[in-house]
Amino acid sequence: MRRFSWVNLLLLLAVLLLAVVPLAFGLGSGEEPFSGADALAEQAIVDDHPDYQPWFSPIYEPPSAELESAFFALQAALGAGLLGYCFGVARTRQRLRDAAGRQRG
Amino acid sequence: MHIAEGYLPPEQAAAWFVVSAPFVVHGSRALVRQVRADPESKLLLGAAGAFTFALSALKIPSVTGSSSHPTGTGLGAVLFRPPVMSVLGGIVLLFQALLLAHGGLSTLGANIFSMAIVGPWVAYGSYRMVRRAGGGLGPAVFAAAALGSLATYGVTVAQLALAFPDPMSGIVGALAKFGGIFAVTQIPLAISEGLLTVLVVRLLSRTSGDDLRRLGLLRPAAEVRA
C-alpha cells in the first residue's frame, strides 16, 4: 500500500515538474511567451501565405479572452468532475464487494 | 493540434471528412456494442471520456517557450480499443469547435483524424507491442499514451504541410516548419500525458480490478499492481 501511494505521488510530481520547469526558467519566447502552438501554426500560415483567406469562420466565438478561459475551465472541470465521480463509484463498489467477501469468508 | 476554423482549403477539409467518417460510424457501432455486451463497463467508458475531455482542455507550458495540450485518448484506446475513441474524441473536438472557437467545424474531419483516429490507433499498437515484448502494464500504458499523443501532433503537421507547402521549399520545408512548432513542444507534454495515464490506470487497478481483468488489461487473479 505504501509503495503504491509513493509511486503515484512521484508520478504526479514529475508531471508538475515538467510543467513548472519551463515557467521557472523563463523559457518563454516571442511577443507573447507560452502562446499556444495552435495559434503559432495559424500565424505561420498567415505569414507565409498572405493571400490565403479562411473561408469559414467560427459560428460562435467567446467574446473575450476571459470568457474563452472560462469555457476551457468549464471543460476541464466537467472532465475532472466526471472522472472523480467514476473513481468514487468504483471505489465504493470495491469496498462493498470486499465487505461482502469478508462476511461470507 | 487543432487546425483552426477555415484554415484548410475546402477540398482538403472535405477529403478529411470523407476519410474520418467511416471510422466514426464504425466507432459508434463499436461503442453501442460495447455498452450492450458489457453494461458494467459504462462507468469506465465515462472515465475514459472524462479523461480526454479534461486533458484536452489543459494548455501546459513546454520547453520551447510555447504551450500545447495533451490529448488524453490513450486511456480509452487501451481500455476499449481505438474505434470507441473515434467517437469520444470526436465529441470533445465538437464541443471545442462549437463553444470555444478552438479547432472548427470545417476542420473537424481533419482534427478527428489526428486526435480521435490516428492517436488512439498508435496508442493501441504501442500498448500491444510493449505487452507482447513482455513489458508490464505500466510501461505499456506509458508508451501508448505518450506515442499516441506524439502521433496526433505528427498527423497535424503533415495535414498543415500538405495544405500549406512552403513558398520556397515546398511540402518538405513546410513539414520542418510546422514540425518545429509542434513536435518538440509536444515531447514533454507527451511524457506528462504518459505519466498521468499510468497514474489513472494504477488507480483503476485498485478500484476496478475486475473491470480491467474483463477488458484484458490485467491477467486473471495475478498482477494486481500496475
HADDOCK unambig.tbl for C-alpha pairs under 7 A between the chains (distance, minus, plus):
assign (segid A and resid 8 and name CA) (segid B and resid 199 and name CA) 6.03 0.50 0.50
assign (segid A and resid 11 and name CA) (segid B and resid 195 and name CA) 5.95 0.50 0.50
assign (segid A and resid 11 and name CA) (segid B and resid 199 and name CA) 6.69 0.50 0.50
assign (segid A and resid 15 and name CA) (segid B and resid 192 and name CA) 5.02 0.50 0.50
assign (segid A and resid 15 and name CA) (segid B and resid 195 and name CA) 6.90 0.50 0.50
assign (segid A and resid 18 and name CA) (segid B and resid 188 and name CA) 6.55 0.50 0.50
assign (segid A and resid 18 and name CA) (segid B and resid 192 and name CA) 6.94 0.50 0.50
assign (segid A and resid 19 and name CA) (segid B and resid 60 and name CA) 6.16 0.50 0.50
assign (segid A and resid 19 and name CA) (segid B and resid 61 and name CA) 5.71 0.50 0.50
assign (segid A and resid 19 and name CA) (segid B and resid 62 and name CA) 6.55 0.50 0.50
assign (segid A and resid 22 and name CA) (segid B and resid 61 and name CA) 6.47 0.50 0.50
assign (segid A and resid 22 and name CA) (segid B and resid 62 and name CA) 5.76 0.50 0.50
assign (segid A and resid 22 and name CA) (segid B and resid 63 and name CA) 5.04 0.50 0.50
assign (segid A and resid 23 and name CA) (segid B and resid 61 and name CA) 6.95 0.50 0.50
assign (segid A and resid 27 and name CA) (segid B and resid 63 and name CA) 6.29 0.50 0.50
assign (segid A and resid 27 and name CA) (segid B and resid 64 and name CA) 6.78 0.50 0.50
assign (segid A and resid 27 and name CA) (segid B and resid 65 and name CA) 4.98 0.50 0.50
assign (segid A and resid 28 and name CA) (segid B and resid 65 and name CA) 3.72 0.50 0.50
assign (segid A and resid 28 and name CA) (segid B and resid 66 and name CA) 6.43 0.50 0.50
assign (segid A and resid 29 and name CA) (segid B and resid 65 and name CA) 5.09 0.50 0.50
assign (segid A and resid 33 and name CA) (segid B and resid 65 and name CA) 6.09 0.50 0.50
assign (segid A and resid 33 and name CA) (segid B and resid 66 and name CA) 6.42 0.50 0.50
assign (segid A and resid 34 and name CA) (segid B and resid 61 and name CA) 5.96 0.50 0.50
assign (segid A and resid 34 and name CA) (segid B and resid 65 and name CA) 5.02 0.50 0.50
assign (segid A and resid 34 and name CA) (segid B and resid 66 and name CA) 3.68 0.50 0.50
assign (segid A and resid 34 and name CA) (segid B and resid 67 and name CA) 5.02 0.50 0.50
assign (segid A and resid 35 and name CA) (segid B and resid 66 and name CA) 5.02 0.50 0.50
assign (segid A and resid 35 and name CA) (segid B and resid 67 and name CA) 5.76 0.50 0.50
assign (segid A and resid 36 and name CA) (segid B and resid 66 and name CA) 5.76 0.50 0.50
assign (segid A and resid 36 and name CA) (segid B and resid 67 and name CA) 4.76 0.50 0.50
assign (segid A and resid 36 and name CA) (segid B and resid 68 and name CA) 5.56 0.50 0.50
assign (segid A and resid 37 and name CA) (segid B and resid 66 and name CA) 6.04 0.50 0.50
assign (segid A and resid 37 and name CA) (segid B and resid 67 and name CA) 5.87 0.50 0.50
assign (segid A and resid 37 and name CA) (segid B and resid 68 and name CA) 5.59 0.50 0.50
assign (segid A and resid 37 and name CA) (segid B and resid 181 and name CA) 6.22 0.50 0.50
assign (segid A and resid 37 and name CA) (segid B and resid 182 and name CA) 6.23 0.50 0.50
assign (segid A and resid 38 and name CA) (segid B and resid 1 and name CA) 6.11 0.50 0.50
assign (segid A and resid 38 and name CA) (segid B and resid 2 and name CA) 6.08 0.50 0.50
assign (segid A and resid 38 and name CA) (segid B and resid 3 and name CA) 6.90 0.50 0.50
assign (segid A and resid 41 and name CA) (segid B and resid 178 and name CA) 6.54 0.50 0.50
assign (segid A and resid 41 and name CA) (segid B and resid 181 and name CA) 6.66 0.50 0.50
assign (segid A and resid 45 and name CA) (segid B and resid 164 and name CA) 6.98 0.50 0.50
assign (segid A and resid 54 and name CA) (segid B and resid 6 and name CA) 4.46 0.50 0.50
assign (segid A and resid 54 and name CA) (segid B and resid 7 and name CA) 5.43 0.50 0.50
assign (segid A and resid 55 and name CA) (segid B and resid 6 and name CA) 5.09 0.50 0.50
assign (segid A and resid 56 and name CA) (segid B and resid 5 and name CA) 6.23 0.50 0.50
assign (segid A and resid 56 and name CA) (segid B and resid 6 and name CA) 4.38 0.50 0.50
assign (segid A and resid 56 and name CA) (segid B and resid 106 and name CA) 6.98 0.50 0.50
assign (segid A and resid 57 and name CA) (segid B and resid 5 and name CA) 5.79 0.50 0.50
assign (segid A and resid 57 and name CA) (segid B and resid 6 and name CA) 6.03 0.50 0.50
assign (segid A and resid 58 and name CA) (segid B and resid 5 and name CA) 6.06 0.50 0.50
assign (segid A and resid 58 and name CA) (segid B and resid 101 and name CA) 5.72 0.50 0.50
assign (segid A and resid 58 and name CA) (segid B and resid 104 and name CA) 6.52 0.50 0.50
assign (segid A and resid 60 and name CA) (segid B and resid 98 and name CA) 6.46 0.50 0.50
assign (segid A and resid 60 and name CA) (segid B and resid 99 and name CA) 6.47 0.50 0.50
assign (segid A and resid 60 and name CA) (segid B and resid 101 and name CA) 6.53 0.50 0.50
assign (segid A and resid 61 and name CA) (segid B and resid 99 and name CA) 6.97 0.50 0.50
assign (segid A and resid 61 and name CA) (segid B and resid 100 and name CA) 6.38 0.50 0.50
assign (segid A and resid 61 and name CA) (segid B and resid 101 and name CA) 5.20 0.50 0.50
assign (segid A and resid 62 and name CA) (segid B and resid 100 and name CA) 6.35 0.50 0.50
assign (segid A and resid 68 and name CA) (segid B and resid 100 and name CA) 6.18 0.50 0.50
assign (segid A and resid 71 and name CA) (segid B and resid 100 and name CA) 6.48 0.50 0.50
assign (segid A and resid 72 and name CA) (segid B and resid 57 and name CA) 5.57 0.50 0.50
assign (segid A and resid 75 and name CA) (segid B and resid 53 and name CA) 6.63 0.50 0.50
assign (segid A and resid 75 and name CA) (segid B and resid 54 and name CA) 6.17 0.50 0.50
assign (segid A and resid 75 and name CA) (segid B and resid 57 and name CA) 6.16 0.50 0.50
assign (segid A and resid 76 and name CA) (segid B and resid 53 and name CA) 6.73 0.50 0.50
assign (segid A and resid 76 and name CA) (segid B and resid 54 and name CA) 4.12 0.50 0.50
assign (segid A and resid 76 and name CA) (segid B and resid 55 and name CA) 6.96 0.50 0.50
assign (segid A and resid 76 and name CA) (segid B and resid 57 and name CA) 5.52 0.50 0.50
assign (segid A and resid 76 and name CA) (segid B and resid 58 and name CA) 6.97 0.50 0.50
assign (segid A and resid 77 and name CA) (segid B and resid 54 and name CA) 6.93 0.50 0.50
assign (segid A and resid 79 and name CA) (segid B and resid 50 and name CA) 4.22 0.50 0.50
assign (segid A and resid 79 and name CA) (segid B and resid 51 and name CA) 6.07 0.50 0.50
assign (segid A and resid 79 and name CA) (segid B and resid 53 and name CA) 5.09 0.50 0.50
assign (segid A and resid 79 and name CA) (segid B and resid 54 and name CA) 4.24 0.50 0.50
assign (segid A and resid 80 and name CA) (segid B and resid 50 and name CA) 6.55 0.50 0.50
assign (segid A and resid 80 and name CA) (segid B and resid 54 and name CA) 5.70 0.50 0.50
assign (segid A and resid 82 and name CA) (segid B and resid 47 and name CA) 6.84 0.50 0.50
assign (segid A and resid 82 and name CA) (segid B and resid 50 and name CA) 5.83 0.50 0.50
assign (segid A and resid 83 and name CA) (segid B and resid 47 and name CA) 4.97 0.50 0.50
assign (segid A and resid 83 and name CA) (segid B and resid 50 and name CA) 5.44 0.50 0.50
assign (segid A and resid 83 and name CA) (segid B and resid 51 and name CA) 6.44 0.50 0.50
assign (segid A and resid 86 and name CA) (segid B and resid 43 and name CA) 6.06 0.50 0.50
assign (segid A and resid 86 and name CA) (segid B and resid 47 and name CA) 5.95 0.50 0.50
assign (segid A and resid 90 and name CA) (segid B and resid 207 and name CA) 5.41 0.50 0.50
assign (segid A and resid 90 and name CA) (segid B and resid 208 and name CA) 6.01 0.50 0.50
assign (segid A and resid 91 and name CA) (segid B and resid 207 and name CA) 4.89 0.50 0.50
assign (segid A and resid 94 and name CA) (segid B and resid 207 and name CA) 5.88 0.50 0.50
